């Protein structure tokens, strides 16, 4: 596996969370939340800040939603089908019926759409070790993508359809790698001592975001693919960061953030404005943990 040149540790912009949203914010964010009990999918309309339920039910969990490229349907992971394991499903926006995509007894998690909307990348232990797979929506055919025997999870396809970022285990813990989908070559993008997780490509494919997991508090890192330059952002008072997602225009990101980890964690969605005037704005609050945001312009 090739290793990209690691740049020096970046300066970290520290920001304080506020409640004032930028003008003209557009689109809809889908996310999971356990505010009403077991985790379900909710949508947040940004212009009105209205939250609506996308899925319902008290006997199962729906988690890790991802908007399809056309913004008309959502892929997610759910225990609704057998009550024991997480399987992948797709639901049309505004529909009450979800279509099951996987049936293996292993947990199938972290769905991510292909560029053409015809398949999903995801993580599963169906081969005995957590790895990245791809399922075709029309046929249900499943194929492994990440190399054996390394642990791999959190797939994130690039907008050009030619590269796939994911998290791979190694001697220095979890790190972000990028795989060329034609040659299969894998290049490590991050390295220790801090683990890296939840890669997310910018809409133009020029930057790759991830969360650096640090004992003193996590930070959001944005890496320029061409130059290797890194912008890093930490949010004061919210050291636990997860699951960055880009806005469709690439101007903003949304993350889930909490003041603490473990049993006391209470994750909310926070909008992050990168760049010289870095800022963080709270999108959700209240009981329950909100996470795994995905943003569409619709």
KAZICOR-V660521 format. One record per residue. RES is the residue in three letters. D_CENTER is the distance of its C-alpha to the mean C-alpha in whole Angstrom. Layout:
BEGIN
RES&D_CENTER + RES&D_CENTER
END
This chain:
BEGIN
UNK&24 + UNK&24 + UNK&23 + UNK&23 + UNK&25 + UNK&23 + UNK&24 + UNK&26 + UNK&24 + UNK&23 + UNK&24 + UNK&22 + UNK&22 + UNK&22 + UNK&22 + UNK&23 + UNK&21 + UNK&23 + UNK&23 + UNK&24 + UNK&22 + UNK&23 + UNK&25 + UNK&24 + UNK&20 + UNK&20 + UNK&17 + UNK&16 + UNK&12 + UNK&11 + UNK&10 + UNK&12 + UNK&15 + UNK&17 + UNK&20 + UNK&22 + UNK&22 + UNK&20 + UNK&16 + UNK&16 + UNK&14 + UNK&16 + UNK&16 + UNK&16 + UNK&19 + UNK&19 + UNK&22 + UNK&24 + UNK&21 + UNK&22 + UNK&20 + UNK&21 + UNK&20 + UNK&18 + UNK&19 + UNK&22 + UNK&24 + UNK&25 + UNK&25 + UNK&21 + UNK&17 + UNK&15 + UNK&11 + UNK&8 + UNK&9 + UNK&8 + UNK&11 + UNK&14 + UNK&15 + UNK&18 + UNK&16 + UNK&19 + UNK&17 + UNK&13 + UNK&12 + UNK&11 + UNK&13 + UNK&16 + UNK&19 + UNK&21 + UNK&23 + UNK&25 + UNK&24 + UNK&23 + UNK&20 + UNK&17 + UNK&17 + UNK&15 + UNK&17 + UNK&17 + UNK&18 + UNK&20 + UNK&19 + UNK&22 + UNK&23 + UNK&24 + UNK&24 + UNK&21 + UNK&21 + UNK&21 + UNK&20 + UNK&20 + UNK&23 + UNK&22 + UNK&23 + UNK&20 + UNK&17 + UNK&15 + UNK&11 + UNK&7 + UNK&9 + UNK&8 + UNK&11 + UNK&14 + UNK&16 + UNK&19 + UNK&17 + UNK&19 + UNK&17 + UNK&14 + UNK&12 + UNK&11 + UNK&12 + UNK&16 + UNK&19 + UNK&21 + UNK&23 + UNK&23 + UNK&21 + UNK&17 + UNK&16 + UNK&14 + UNK&16 + UNK&16 + UNK&18 + UNK&20 + UNK&20 + UNK&24 + UNK&25 + UNK&23 + UNK&24 + UNK&21 + UNK&21 + UNK&20 + UNK&18 + UNK&18 + UNK&21 + UNK&23 + UNK&23 + UNK&21 + UNK&18 + UNK&14 + UNK&11 + UNK&7 + UNK&8 + UNK&8 + UNK&11 + UNK&13 + UNK&15 + UNK&18 + UNK&17 + UNK&19 + UNK&16 + UNK&13 + UNK&11 + UNK&11 + UNK&11 + UNK&15 + UNK&18 + UNK&21 + UNK&24 + UNK&22 + UNK&19 + UNK&15 + UNK&15 + UNK&13 + UNK&15 + UNK&15 + UNK&17 + UNK&20 + UNK&20 + UNK&24 + UNK&25 + UNK&23 + UNK&23 + UNK&20 + UNK&20 + UNK&19 + UNK&17 + UNK&17 + UNK&20 + UNK&21 + UNK&22 + UNK&19 + UNK&16 + UNK&13 + UNK&9 + UNK&5 + UNK&7 + UNK&7 + UNK&10 + UNK&12 + UNK&14 + UNK&17 + UNK&15 + UNK&17 + UNK&15 + UNK&12 + UNK&10 + UNK&9 + UNK&10 + UNK&14 + UNK&15 + UNK&18 + UNK&21 + UNK&22 + UNK&19 + UNK&15 + UNK&15 + UNK&13 + UNK&14 + UNK&14 + UNK&16 + UNK&18 + UNK&19 + UNK&22 + UNK&24 + UNK&21 + UNK&22 + UNK&19 + UNK&19 + UNK&18 + UNK&17 + UNK&18 + UNK&18 + UNK&22 + UNK&22 + UNK&18 + UNK&18 + UNK&15 + UNK&11 + UNK&8 + UNK&4 + UNK&6 + UNK&6 + UNK&9 + UNK&12 + UNK&14 + UNK&17 + UNK&15 + UNK&17 + UNK&14 + UNK&11 + UNK&10 + UNK&9 + UNK&10 + UNK&13 + UNK&16 + UNK&19 + UNK&20 + UNK&18 + UNK&20 + UNK&22 + UNK&22 + UNK&18 + UNK&18 + UNK&14 + UNK&14 + UNK&13 + UNK&14 + UNK&14 + UNK&15 + UNK&17 + UNK&18 + UNK&21 + UNK&24 + UNK&24 + UNK&21 + UNK&20 + UNK&18 + UNK&19 + UNK&18 + UNK&17 + UNK&17 + UNK&20 + UNK&22 + UNK&22 + UNK&19 + UNK&15 + UNK&13 + UNK&9 + UNK&6 + UNK&7 + UNK&7 + UNK&10 + UNK&14 + UNK&17 + UNK&19
END
